[in-house]
């Protein structure tokens, strides 16, 4: 076994092909980790962080915009200046939010169930693609 440095850490030198290095760099970046942190988490079996897909980011933005509309309607209802149609519109928008969330969760569940890591473990999100 190698000798530890003053901080109790061991240093390791490995050789990778260009393709292997590129794959390591891409996968670590997709998880938002350094190459070292990515490898350590893989060795320790620690779950890798999942970066949200572009679809999820777009969905968050759409839900935010709908939420702003619902907030405006709620404010006008509370102030007594809204009509019954405004309240119905708010409920319709809220229903849209729930539908969008349901569809996104369903798609993400299907996508994550089909992804497998190098050792057969399930991989979530965009890490290890």
N, C-alpha and C positions, 0 to 999 in steps of 0.2 A: 504494500500500500504506500502511496506517496505521502510525503511529509506535508503537514498543514502549515499554512503561513501564520503570521502573528495573530490574525483574526480567526484562526481555526478553520479556514477554508482551504479546499484543495483545488488546484487548477488542472484543467484538462485540455489537451489539444486534440482535435479531431480533424480528419480530412474528409471533405465532401466534394462531390462532383459539382459542376456548375449548376446542373439541374436540381440536385439535392439542396444546394445552398439557396437557390432561388425559391424552391418550394418551402423551405424552412422560413425564409424571410417573408414570403407572402402570407403563410399561415400565421406567423407571429403577429404581423401587421394587422391581419383580419381580426385578430383577437385583441388588438390594442396592447400587445406585450412586446418586450424586447425578446430577442432570440433566446437569450439565457433564461429569462423568466418563463418563456413558453416551454422550453425543454425541461426545466425543473418541474413545472406543473404536470407535464406529461409523465415524468418519472414517478412523481409522488401520487399520481392519480387524482390530483386536485381538479375540480371542474374548471374548465376554461371559460373566461368571460365571453359573453355573446354580445356582439354588436348588432343592433337592430338592422333589419334589411331596409332597403330604400322604400319598399312598400309600407313597412311599419312607420317609417319617418313621415311618409306622405299621409298615412292614415292619422297620425298624431296631429298633423297640421290641419287636416280637414275637420277632425273632431274639435280642435281648438276654435276654428272659425264658426262651427255650429254652436259651440258653447258660448261664444260671444253673442251670437244672435239670440240664444235662449236667455242669456243674462239681460239683454236689452228689453226683451219681451217681459221678463219677470219684473224689471224695474218699472216699466210702464203699467203693468197690472197692479203692482203695489202702490203706485202713485194714483191709481184710479182713472187713468187716462186711456187704458187699453180697451179694446172691444173683445167680444167673445171669440171672434175669429183669430185675434192675436194669440189668445191663450191656446186655442186649438192648434195654431201653427207651431207654438212652442212645444206642445206635446208631440206633434208630428216630427219636429226636428230631433227631439229627444229619442223618439223611436228610431230615427235614422242612425243615431249614434250607436244605439244598442245593436242594430242590424250590422253596421260596419264592424263593430268589435267582434260580434259572433262570427262573421265571415273570416275576419283576419285570424282569429284564434283557430278556427277550423283549418285554414290553409297552412298556418304555422305548424299545427299538430301533424298534418299530413307530411309536410316537408321534413320535419325533424324525425319522424318515425322512419323515413326512408334513408336517412344519412347514417353512415357507420364510420367510425374512426379506424385507425390502423390495426387495432386489436379487437375489432368487432363491437366495441362499445358504441352506444348511441352518441351522436354528436349533435348539439343544438346550434341553431342559428347559422351564421355564415362562417364560423370558425371551421377550419379543416376542409373547406370545399375544394 
